Amino acid sequence: MRRFPPGTELIVALLVLALTLSILTWREQSPEGASGGNEAARSLVARYPKAQRILVVARGTESDRAFTAACEKQLVESGLEVVAKVEGTPIDVGNMLRELKKEKKSIDAIVCHRVASAWVPVSQANELLGVDQPIPVVSATSYYWPAFLKSENLINITSQIAVISILAVGMTLVIISGGIDLSVGSLVALSAVVMTRLIRDYAGAEQASTIGMVVCGLTAILVCAAVGAASGTIIALLKMPPFIVTLATMLIVGGLSFLISESKSINQVPPSLGWLGNGATLLGIPNCVVLMGVVFGVCELLLQRSVFGRHLYALGGNPRAAVLCGIRTERLLVVIYALCGALAGLGGVVYASQLRSGAATYGQDYELQTIAAVVVGGTSLSGGEGTLRGTLIGSLILGVIANGMNLLGLNTETQRIMLGLVILAAVGLDRLRSSRWLKRSPASPGNSLGV
C-alpha cells in the first residue's frame, strides 16, 4: 500500500526545483513599472521635502515608461513640478541637462529608475547644469528577493507553457491508448499559417473583425482535427505503427505549411489577434493560461468520469481484452487522434496569437517537449496509465527548468542538452516504474502520477 497520495513525488520534485532556483536567483531587486514609480516619488517627498523642481529619468522600455508616468502623476499630486522627463539612454539624459542649462532652468532633485541611477550623466548632473551643489538622486528602495519568485516571472512561466500544455493534453490521451503522435509540432505550424492566411486573404487582414478571426481560428482547428483523424484511421484500419504514421504525417504537414505560407511569415493580421495569447482579462491571469485551465478541466472530466475514459484506459492496458469486451477500438483510435489534432490546432491558434503572425517554422521540437511533459507527469509509454493532473505538473516542471536556465543565463544549446537529459531520465523512470520488481501492487488505471 502506498504511504503517500499519488502524485506526491512530482509535487515534491517541483517544490525542490522551485526552492533551488529561488536560492540561485536571490539578488537585489527594485520595484518596477507603475508601483516602482509611485514608490520612488513617495521616497523623494519623504527624504527631500523642500525639493520642488524634479527631473524624472528612466529607460525607454515599456515597464520604465509606466514607471515615469506613475512617478510624474504622484509628484504632481504632491504639489511638485516635473521640469522634464527623460525616457531613453544616458546620452538622452546628458542632452536634456544641457538643454535645461541653456534655458536656465534649475532642478532640485532627480527621481529615476534604479538602473538609471548609475548612469554617469545622472551622477554628474550638477556639472552638466553648471551648479556647485550636488543634486540629490532618488530611486525606489531596493530589496533582496529571488528573481524566480517575482510575480511577473511566475506569470511568464505559465504563459510560456500554455501551448505545450494544451498539446500535452492530446498527447496524454494518445499515449494512454498505447500510441504516439509525432505530428503535433507540425500541426501547430499548420494551424498558425492556415488561420493567418485566411485572415489575410478572406477576413480583411489588419481590419479583420473578431467574428472573422474566430471563424478562421476554428477552421484551422478543424483542419488539424481532420489530419489527426486521418492518422488515426490509417493506424486503426491498416494496423500500421503509430510512430511511422505520425512521422510521415509530420513531414507531410510540414511541407503543406510551407506551401500555404509560401515560405514566408504571414503577419497581415489585426493587433487584436494578440488578445488570446497576450491579454489578461480575468484577474490579471493571462487569457492563454485561463484557456489552458479550461482544456485541462474539461478533458480531465472526460478522462476520469466518462465511458470514453474507461474505454481509453482499457485500450491502452490490453487491446485484445478491450476488443473482447465489445469496445470499438478502431473508432476510438480515430477519435483519440482527432482530439489530439484538434488540440494541436488550438495550440497553434494560441501561438499565432502570441506572436501575431503565422509561419511554417513554428512548433519545431514541440513534439519532443510535449512527450517529455507527458512522461515526466507519470504517463506510461506502454499505455494504460496516466492522468492529466500529472501531465500538468510535468509541463510545469519543464517550464520551471527552462525559465530557470534563462534566469541563470544558460544558452539555447545547453537548454537543448537539458531537455534531452530530461527525456532520457523520464523514459528511464517509466521503464523502472513498469518493472515488476518495482511494483508492490497492481497499478489502477488513471492513478499513476509519480515518477
C-alpha positions in Angstrom: 0.0 0.0 0.0 1.3 3.4 -0.9 2.2 5.7 2.0 1.6 9.0 0.2 -1.2 10.0 -2.3 -0.5 9.6 -6.0 1.5 12.5 -7.4 3.3 13.4 -4.2 6.7 12.6 -5.8 6.1 15.0 -8.7 4.8 17.8 -6.4 7.9 17.4 -4.1 10.2 17.4 -7.2 8.5 20.6 -8.4 8.9 22.3 -5.0 12.5 21.2 -4.6 13.2 22.6 -8.1 11.5 25.9 -7.3 13.4 26.2 -4.0 16.7 25.5 -5.7 16.1 28.2 -8.4 14.9 30.6 -5.7 18.3 30.3 -3.9 20.3 30.5 -7.2 18.4 33.7 -8.3 18.5 35.5 -5.0 19.6 39.0 -5.9 18.9 42.7 -5.3 15.6 43.8 -6.8 13.9 47.1 -7.4 10.2 47.9 -7.8 9.3 48.0 -11.5 6.6 49.7 -13.5 3.9 51.9 -12.0 4.5 50.6 -8.5 8.2 51.5 -8.7 7.3 55.0 -9.9 4.9 55.6 -7.1 7.5 54.2 -4.6 10.3 56.5 -5.9 8.0 59.6 -5.8 7.0 58.9 -2.2 10.6 58.3 -1.3 11.6 61.7 -2.7 8.8 63.5 -0.8 9.8 61.9 2.4 13.6 62.4 2.1 13.7 65.9 0.4 10.5 67.8 1.5 12.0 71.1 0.2 12.6 69.8 -3.3 10.1 71.4 -5.7 11.5 71.1 -9.3 12.1 67.5 -10.3 13.6 65.7 -13.3 12.3 62.1 -13.9 14.7 59.7 -15.6 14.2 56.1 -16.8 15.0 53.8 -19.7 12.8 53.5 -22.8 11.2 50.2 -22.1 7.5 49.6 -21.6 7.9 49.0 -17.9 10.0 52.1 -17.5 7.5 54.2 -19.3 4.9 53.1 -16.8 7.4 53.9 -14.1 7.9 57.5 -15.3 4.1 58.0 -15.9 3.2 56.9 -12.4 6.1 58.9 -10.9 5.1 62.1 -12.6 1.5 61.7 -11.6 2.4 61.1 -8.0 4.8 64.1 -7.9 2.2 66.4 -9.4 -0.4 65.2 -6.9 2.1 66.1 -4.2 2.3 69.6 -5.4 5.8 69.3 -7.1 6.8 70.5 -10.6 8.1 68.0 -13.1 10.6 70.1 -15.1 11.3 67.4 -17.6 11.0 63.6 -18.2 13.6 61.5 -20.0 12.8 58.0 -21.3 15.9 56.7 -23.1 19.7 56.4 -22.7 22.4 58.2 -20.8 23.1 60.3 -23.9 19.4 61.5 -23.8 19.9 62.5 -20.1 23.0 64.4 -20.9 21.3 66.2 -23.8 18.3 67.1 -21.6 20.6 68.5 -18.8 22.5 70.6 -21.3 19.1 71.9 -22.7 18.0 72.8 -19.2 21.2 74.7 -18.6 20.8 76.5 -21.9 17.2 77.5 -20.9 18.5 78.5 -17.4 16.1 76.0 -15.7 17.1 74.5 -12.4 16.2 71.3 -10.7 16.2 70.4 -7.1 16.3 66.6 -7.4 16.3 63.7 -9.8 13.9 60.8 -9.5 15.0 57.8 -11.6 14.8 54.0 -12.0 17.5 52.1 -10.1 19.3 51.2 -13.3 19.3 54.8 -14.4 20.7 56.0 -11.1 24.1 54.5 -12.1 24.3 56.5 -15.3 27.2 59.0 -15.4 25.1 62.0 -16.6 22.8 61.4 -13.6 25.6 61.3 -11.0 27.3 64.3 -12.6 24.1 66.3 -13.2 25.4 69.3 -11.2 28.4 69.6 -13.5 26.3 69.5 -16.6 23.9 72.1 -15.2 26.8 74.3 -14.1 26.0 74.3 -10.4 28.3 73.6 -7.4 26.0 71.8 -5.1 25.3 68.0 -5.8 21.8 67.3 -7.0 20.1 64.5 -4.9 19.2 61.4 -6.8 16.3 59.3 -5.6 15.1 55.9 -6.7 12.7 53.3 -5.4 14.0 51.4 -2.3 15.7 48.2 -3.4 15.3 44.8 -1.7 16.5 41.3 -1.9 14.2 38.6 -3.4 14.6 35.6 -5.7 14.1 36.7 -9.3 12.4 33.3 -9.9 9.7 34.2 -7.4 8.8 37.6 -8.8 5.1 37.6 -9.7 5.7 38.7 -13.3 8.2 35.8 -13.7 5.7 33.2 -12.4 3.0 34.6 -14.7 5.6 34.4 -17.5 6.2 30.7 -16.8 2.5 29.8 -17.0 2.2 31.8 -20.3 5.2 30.1 -21.8 3.9 26.6 -21.0 0.4 27.2 -22.3 0.9 25.9 -25.8 3.0 22.9 -24.8 0.4 22.1 -22.1 -2.5 22.2 -24.5 -0.6 19.9 -26.8 0.3 17.6 -23.9 -3.4 17.1 -23.1 -3.9 15.5 -26.5 -0.6 13.6 -26.3 -1.6 12.2 -22.9 -4.8 10.7 -24.5 -2.8 9.2 -27.3 -0.1 7.7 -25.1 -2.6 6.2 -22.6 -4.1 4.5 -25.6 -0.8 2.9 -26.3 0.2 5.1 -29.3 2.3 8.2 -30.0 1.9 11.3 -32.2 4.9 12.9 -33.6 2.9 15.4 -35.8 1.8 17.8 -33.1 4.6 20.3 -33.7 3.9 20.4 -37.4 0.2 20.8 -36.7 1.0 23.9 -34.6 2.6 25.4 -37.7 -0.2 24.3 -40.0 -2.9 25.8 -37.7 -1.0 29.1 -37.4 -0.4 29.5 -41.2 -4.0 28.4 -42.1 -5.6 30.9 -39.6 -3.4 33.8 -40.6 -3.6 33.1 -44.3 -7.4 33.0 -44.0 -7.4 36.3 -42.0 -5.2 38.0 -44.6 -7.0 36.8 -47.7 -10.6 36.5 -46.7 -11.3 38.2 -43.3 -9.9 41.7 -44.0 -6.3 41.4 -43.0 -5.5 44.2 -40.5 -9.1 45.3 -40.5 -10.5 41.8 -39.7 -13.4 41.6 -37.2 -13.5 39.5 -34.1 -16.1 37.2 -35.7 -13.9 36.8 -38.8 -10.8 35.9 -36.7 -12.9 33.4 -34.6 -14.1 31.7 -37.8 -10.6 31.5 -39.2 -9.3 30.0 -36.0 -12.0 27.4 -35.8 -11.3 26.5 -39.4 -7.6 25.9 -38.6 -8.6 23.7 -35.6 -10.9 21.7 -37.8 -8.2 21.2 -40.4 -5.8 19.9 -37.8 -8.6 17.6 -36.3 -9.1 16.2 -39.8 -5.4 15.5 -40.2 -5.4 13.8 -36.8 -8.5 11.7 -37.8 -6.7 10.7 -41.0 -3.7 9.4 -39.0 -6.0 7.6 -36.6 -7.9 5.9 -39.5 -4.6 4.7 -41.0 -3.4 3.3 -37.7 -6.7 1.7 -36.9 -7.6 0.1 -40.2 -4.2 -0.7 -41.6 -2.7 -1.6 -38.3 0.4 0.5 -39.0 2.7 1.5 -36.1 1.7 5.0 -34.8 5.3 6.1 -34.8 5.6 5.5 -38.5 2.2 7.0 -39.4 2.6 10.2 -37.4 6.2 10.6 -38.5 5.0 10.6 -42.1 2.2 13.0 -41.1 4.7 15.3 -39.5 6.7 15.5 -42.8 3.6 15.9 -45.0 2.1 18.6 -42.8 5.4 20.4 -42.5 5.6 20.6 -46.3 2.0 21.8 -46.6 2.7 24.6 -44.1 5.5 25.9 -46.2 3.3 25.7 -49.3 0.4 27.5 -47.7 2.6 30.3 -46.3 4.7 30.4 -49.4 7.8 30.0 -47.1 7.1 33.5 -45.7 5.8 34.8 -42.4 2.2 35.9 -42.5 1.8 39.0 -40.3 -1.0 40.9 -42.0 -3.3 40.5 -39.0 -5.0 43.0 -36.7 -3.4 43.9 -33.3 -6.5 42.5 -31.6 -5.4 39.0 -32.6 -3.0 39.1 -29.7 -5.9 39.2 -27.1 -5.9 35.4 -26.7 -2.1 34.9 -26.4 -1.0 38.1 -24.6 -4.1 39.6 -23.0 -5.1 39.2 -19.4 -8.9 39.7 -18.8 -9.7 37.6 -15.7 -8.0 38.9 -12.5 -4.8 39.6 -14.3 -4.4 36.0 -15.3 -3.2 35.6 -19.0 -6.0 34.5 -21.3 -4.0 31.7 -22.7 -3.5 30.3 -19.1 -7.2 30.5 -18.5 -7.8 28.6 -21.8 -5.2 26.0 -20.7 -7.0 25.5 -17.4 -10.4 25.1 -19.2 -8.9 22.5 -21.6 -7.3 20.5 -18.7 -10.5 20.7 -16.7 -12.8 19.5 -19.4 -10.5 16.7 -20.6 -9.8 15.6 -17.1 -13.6 15.1 -16.6 -13.8 13.3 -19.9 -10.9 11.0 -19.0 -12.0 10.2 -15.4 -15.8 10.5 -15.4 -16.9 9.1 -18.8 -17.3 5.9 -20.7 -14.8 7.3 -23.2 -12.1 7.5 -20.5 -12.7 3.9 -19.3 -12.6 2.6 -22.8 -9.3 4.6 -23.4 -7.6 3.0 -20.4 -8.9 -0.4 -21.4 -7.5 0.0 -24.9 -4.1 1.1 -23.6 -3.9 -1.6 -20.9 -4.9 -4.6 -23.0 -6.1 -4.0 -26.6 -7.2 -7.7 -27.1 -9.3 -7.7 -23.9 -10.8 -4.3 -25.0 -12.0 -5.9 -28.2 -13.4 -8.9 -26.4 -15.3 -6.5 -24.1 -17.1 -5.1 -27.1 -15.2 -1.8 -27.3 -15.0 -0.5 -30.9 -11.3 0.1 -30.8 -11.0 1.4 -34.4 -13.5 4.2 -33.9 -11.9 5.0 -30.5 -8.5 5.4 -32.1 -9.8 7.7 -34.8 -11.5 9.9 -32.1 -8.3 10.0 -30.0 -6.1 11.1 -32.8 -8.7 13.6 -34.0 -8.8 15.1 -30.5 -5.0 15.3 -30.4 -5.0 17.0 -33.8 -7.7 19.5 -32.7 -5.8 20.4 -29.5 -2.6 20.8 -31.5 -4.6 23.1 -33.8 -5.8 25.1 -30.7 -2.2 25.3 -29.6 -1.3 26.7 -33.0 -4.0 29.4 -32.7 -2.7 30.4 -29.3 0.9 30.5 -30.6 -0.1 32.6 -33.6 -2.0 35.0 -31.2 1.1 35.3 -29.0 3.3 36.2 -32.0 0.6 37.9 -34.0 1.8 36.0 -37.1 1.9 32.6 -38.7 5.0 30.8 -40.1 5.8 27.2 -41.2 8.7 27.2 -38.8 6.5 27.4 -35.7 6.3 24.4 -33.4 9.8 23.0 -34.0 10.7 20.4 -31.4 7.3 20.8 -29.8 6.6 17.1 -30.2 9.6 16.3 -28.1 8.8 18.8 -25.4 5.2 17.5 -25.3 6.2 13.9 -25.0 8.7 14.9 -22.2 5.9 16.7 -20.3 3.6 13.7 -20.5 6.2 11.1 -19.5 7.6 13.3 -16.7 4.0 13.6 -15.5 3.8 9.8 -15.0 2.0 8.6 -18.1 3.5 5.3 -19.1 4.7 4.9 -22.7 3.4 1.3 -22.5 -0.1 2.7 -22.3 -3.0 2.2 -19.9 -1.6 4.5 -17.2 -1.5 8.3 -16.6 -3.6 11.3 -15.7 -3.9 14.9 -16.9 -3.1 16.2 -13.5 0.3 14.5 -13.8 0.8 16.0 -17.2 0.0 19.5 -15.9 2.7 19.0 -13.2 5.1 17.6 -15.8 4.5 20.7 -18.0 5.2 23.0 -15.0 8.4 21.1 -14.2 9.7 21.6 -17.8 8.6 25.2 -17.8 10.4 25.9 -14.5 13.6 24.2 -15.7 13.5 26.3 -19.0 12.8 29.5 -17.1 15.5 28.8 -14.5 18.1 28.2 -17.2 17.1 31.6 -18.8 17.4 33.4 -15.5 20.8 31.8 -14.9 22.0 32.9 -18.4 22.4 29.5 -19.9 22.4 29.5 -23.7 20.0 27.7 -26.1 22.4 24.8 -26.8 22.7 24.0 -23.1 18.9 24.1 -22.8 18.5 21.6 -25.6 21.0 19.3 -23.8 19.0 19.5 -20.6 15.8 18.7 -22.5 17.4 15.6 -23.9 18.6 14.5 -20.5 15.1 15.1 -19.0 13.5 12.9 -21.7 16.1 10.2 -21.1 15.5 10.3 -17.4 11.7 10.3 -17.7 11.7 7.3 -20.1 14.2 5.5 -17.8 12.0 6.1 -14.8 9.0 5.0 -16.8 10.7 1.7 -17.5 11.6 1.2 -13.9 8.1 2.0 -12.8 6.9 -0.6 -15.3 9.2 -3.3 -13.9 7.6 -6.0 -11.9 10.1 -5.8 -9.1 9.4 -2.2 -8.5 5.6 -2.6 -8.3 4.3 -3.7 -4.9 0.7 -3.7 -6.0 -1.1 -3.7 -9.4 -1.5 -0.1 -10.6 -5.0 1.0 -11.2 -5.6 2.9 -14.5 -5.6 6.6 -14.1 -3.8 6.7 -10.8 -0.2 6.9 -11.8 1.2 10.3 -11.3 4.6 9.7 -9.7 8.0 9.2 -11.3 
